[in-house]
Amino acid sequence: MPKDDNRIRFFSVAEVADCLGVSTRTIRRSIRSGDLAAHKFWGVVRISEPNLRSFVDAHRSYEESSTKDARKQRRKEAKIDPGNTTRGE
């Protein structure tokens, strides 16, 4: 049978977990919370390639370095602030 390039590809929970380097439990939790869309065919859960791509895009870290810099600056300011009550002293 010739391969149809227009077919939607589906992945199992285990395949998605392996691809993302997380546990199957994490993937199932994301599905349950509605964060990752999934389909259930005859009792078998599958994630479509477009849904997986959307999930990955939604969790992309766009400005990773500037976000880290901002976090470092906030921590630095929190340590300097004499009125800071979050240090546990």
For each residue, the residues with C-beta under 8 A, 3 or more apart:
1:
2:
3: 7
4: 7
5:
6:
7: 3 4
8: 48 49 50
9: 48 49
10: 39 46 47 48 49
11: 15 16 19 46 47 48 49 52
12: 15 16 44 45 46 47
13: 16 17 24 27 28 31 38 45 47
14: 17 18 24
15: 11 12 18 19
16: 11 12 13 19 20 27 36 47 52
17: 13 14 20 21 22 23 24 26 27
18: 14 15 21
19: 11 15 16 52
20: 16 17 27 56
21: 17 18
22: 17 26 27
23: 17 26 27
24: 13 14 17 27 28
25: 28 29
26: 17 22 23 29 30
27: 13 16 17 20 22 23 24 30 31 36 47
28: 13 24 25 31 32 45
29: 25 26 32 33
30: 26 27 33 35 36 55
31: 13 27 28 34 35 36 37 38 45 47
32: 28 29
33: 29 30
34: 31 37
35: 30 31 55 58
36: 16 27 30 31 47 51 52 55
37: 31 34 47 48 51 54 55
38: 13 31 45 46 47 51
39: 10 45 46 47 48
40: 43 44 45 46
41: 44 46
42:
43: 40
44: 12 40 41
45: 12 13 28 31 38 39 40
46: 10 11 12 38 39 40 41
47: 10 11 12 13 16 27 31 36 37 38 39 51 52
48: 8 9 10 11 37 39 51 52
49: 8 9 10 11 52 53
50: 8 53 54
51: 36 37 38 47 48 54 55
52: 11 16 19 36 47 48 49 55 56
53: 49 50 56 57
54: 37 50 51 57 58
55: 30 35 36 37 51 52 58 59
56: 20 52 53 59 60
57: 53 54 60
58: 35 54 55
59: 55 56
60: 56 57
61: 64 67
62:
63: 66 67
64: 61 67 68
65: 68 69
66: 63 69 70
67: 61 63 64 70 71
68: 64 65 71 72
69: 65 66 72 73
70: 66 67 73 74
71: 67 68 74 75
72: 68 69 75 76
73: 69 70 76 77
74: 70 71 77 78
75: 71 72 78 79
76: 72 73 79 80
77: 73 74 80 81
78: 74 75 81 84 86 87
79: 75 76 84 87
80: 76 77
81: 77 78 84
82:
83:
84: 78 79 81 87
85:
86: 78
87: 78 79 84
88:
89:
